[in-house]
Amino acid sequence: MPELPDVERFRRFFRANAAGRTVGALRADPTILRNCTPRTLSAALRGRRFDEPARHGKWLIAWTDGPALLMHFGMTGYLLWADDEGSTRTEPHRHDRLVIRFDEGGELRYRNMRKLGGLWLAHDPDEVSGLLGTLGPDALSVGRAEFLRLLARRRGGLKAALMDQTLLAGVGNLMADEILWQARLHPTHRVESLTAEERLQLHSALRRILRQAVATEDYAEDRPGWLLHVRGRPGASCPRCRGPLSRMVAAGRTTYFCQRCQP
């Protein structure tokens, strides 16, 4: 499932390919639109030029010189670019839920097989704020003081807290496992029982891992010292202590951890 690092790469991909271009035409699958129809979306965006896109947690906010298009990628969504050169043109696909054709040439495609997530239209910044209103601060940019303040209000298991988008926006199942493994904290350890040192340790791991993941093309494959590099593989051992990895359900999600490193 796309998490904060993946959506940040989508944001950079969008900036590199669509920012500064003018929408000439678009085609949208009505079943992926959450608060508009294909006709109203086309009427709102046609002739508009995309500006620098933003991101909050797992949401991509594609600003234009008027309305904004908000994208959530669910479990299987991603972006593709198709230029007008036959050698590099991406062929249309039945899972292309949104295709934006630009006056300058080329197409941006939002592809999503399972149609979780979706697309929203916002006419102004207030509407954007309304759509994102329940989200906590972005996990990549949350400062230490704010993180500690938010954590002080929380009760219950650590993994559930990290994945609660109203507490922090952007951390999903994979990132939560990695953060807790690197912080040496058990997924079901209760937030209220954390020591002051453990709280600082958790914030440090959160910031470090998200920054490194954003800077890595494939953080699961390109970081051999990470839990994600071996997570879910049969017979996998902990990259740190070489002990066997354990599996359980925490916060309703399949969770991997090391009993030695995360007692």
N, C-alpha and C positions, 0 to 999 in steps of 0.2 A: 504494500500500500504506500503511495507517495506520502512522505512525511516532510517536515520543514526543509531539510536539505534538498530534497527532490524538487519541491515547489520553488525554492530559491533558484535552482538551475532552470526551471521552467520560466521564471521571471527574467533571468538573464537571456534565455533563448528568445523570449518574446521581445525583449529590448533590442537584441541584435537583428531580428528579422522584421518586426512589425512597427517598432517605434519610428515615427516620422512618416509613415505611409498612410495613404488615404483609402478608406473603405469604398470600394466600387460596387460590390455586391456581396451578399452572403446567403448561405443556405443553412438552415438549422433544423434539426430533428425536434419536433415539438415535445417529445417525451423527456428531453434533457433540460428544457426550459422551465424554471421554477416560478417565475413571476411575470411572464410575458408570453407572447405568441411569436412565431417566426415573423409575422407581418410587422408587429410593433417593434421587434428587435431590429429588423431591417430598416424600418423608417427612422429609428432613433440613431443608428450608426452609419447609414449610408451617407457618404460625403464628409464624414468626420475623420480627422487625423489622430492616430494614436500617439500619446505622449509617453513619457517615462512610466513604466508600470511599477506598481508597488506590491508588497506582500505583507500579510499579517497571518502568522501561523501557517496553516495549510491553505490559505486563500490567496489567490492571485487577483489583484485589482488592476485591470487594464484601463487606464484613464484615456479619454480622448479630449479634444478641445470642447467637449460638451458632456454627454453622459459617460458612464463607466460601465464596463462589462466585468462582472465578478465571476471567477472560475474556481470551482472546487473539483478535485480530481477523483474523489472517492477511492476505490481500490485499484482501478485499472486505467485511469485517465492519464493522458500525456499529450504533448504538442508535437506537431511535425510541420516542416516547411517544404513546400513544393514550388520550385522556381519554374521558369518557362523554358529551360534547357532540357531537351529530351534525355540527355545522359544522366541527369541528376533528379529528374522529376519523380516525385513519389506518386505512385498510382493511387487513385481513389479506392477507398475501402468502405465496406458496408457499416463499419463501426465509426466512421467519421461523422460525429454528431453535429459539428459546426465547421463550416468551410467559409473562410473570409477571403474574398478576392480583392486585390488591391489595384488601384488605378496605375500604380507604378510597375505592376507586374508581380507575379507570384501569389501563392495562397498559403494562409495559415490554417492548419487543421487541428481541431480538438477531437481526439480519438478516445473513445471510452466504451469498452466492450460491455460492461455490466450495468452501465448507466447509473451507478451510484455517484454521489456528488451532484454536480449540475452547473447550470449557468443562470446568472441573475443580471438584470438590468437595473442600474441606479441612475437617476437623472441628475443628482447633485451630491456633494459631500455629505449632507445630512442623511440622505437615503443610504449611502454607503455605511455611515456610522450606525444607522438603524439595523442594517443587515448583519453587521459584525458586533452588535452591541453586547452580546452575552459573552464574548471572548475575553479572556484575560490578556495580560501583556504578552507581546511576542517573546517566545522563549530564547531567541538568539540575542535579543537586546536587553533583556531584563537585568537590571543592576542588582548588586548584592543586597543593598538595603531594602529594595522593594521585594526581592525574593524572600528575604527573611521575614518581612512583614506579612506577606501572603501565606507563608508556611506556618506562621504562628497562629493563624486562624483555622488551620486544617487539622482534622482528626482522621484516623484510619490508616490503611496500608499505604506504603510509599509509592508503589507502582500505580495504584489507583489515583493518587494525588498528582503524579507526574503526567498522567494521561488525561486528566480532567481539563478540558479546553477552557473552562471558565476560570481556572486557576492560572494556567499557562497555555498559550496557544502555540501549537506546532509539534509537540512531542507525541509520538505514536508508540505502538507496541515495540518496534525494533529499537528505536532510540532509547526508550525507557529501560529495556534490558541492558543496553550498553552502558548507559549512565550509571545504573545501580551496580553493575559489575565493576566498572572502573572506580566507583566510589566505595566499593567493598561493603555494600549495604544490601540486606536481604529484601526481596520484593515485597514481603508482607510485614516488614518492620514498621511499627506504628510511628506516624509522624510525630505525635506528641511526646514520644519517648526518646527522640533524637537529642543528643548532646549538642551544645553550641558548636563544638568542633565538627561534629558530623554534619550539621547544617551548612557550615562553610565548605566542607568537603564536597557535599552534594552540589552546591552552586558552582564550585570550581569545575567539577566533572561535567556538569550541564553545559557551561559556557565553552569549555575546551573541546568537548566532543562535537557539539554542533558546529563550531567554527572549523574544525578539521574536516567534518563530513561535508560541509558546504564547499570546501576547497578541493575535494577529492571527487573525481569523476564517478567512481564506483566504490563507495566506502566499504561495502561488504567484501569486495575482492581485493582492493588495493591497500587495506590495512590489516596485515597478517597478525598483528599483535592484539587485535580487537576480538571480543566475543562474537561479533557478527560474522567474522571470517569463518567460524566453524559452527555457528548456531544452527541447530536443526540437522546437522549431518550425523549419520549413524555412527555410534561409538566415539563421538567427538570428546576431546578432553579440553580442560581449561587452558587457554594460552599462557596463563601466568604460573599456575602451580602444577599443571599437567594432570590434575585429578579429574575424575569423570564429571561431566556436566549433568545437572539434574533438570527435570522438566516438571512443571506443575501448571495449574490454572490460577492466575492471580488477576484481579480486576476484570474477570471474565475473558481473559486472553491467554493463549498458550505462552508460557514464560520459561525461559532458560536462565540458569544461574549456577554458581559453583558453591557447594556446601562448605568447602574449606575456606574459600575467600570471602564468602558472604554468609557467615553463620547467623 
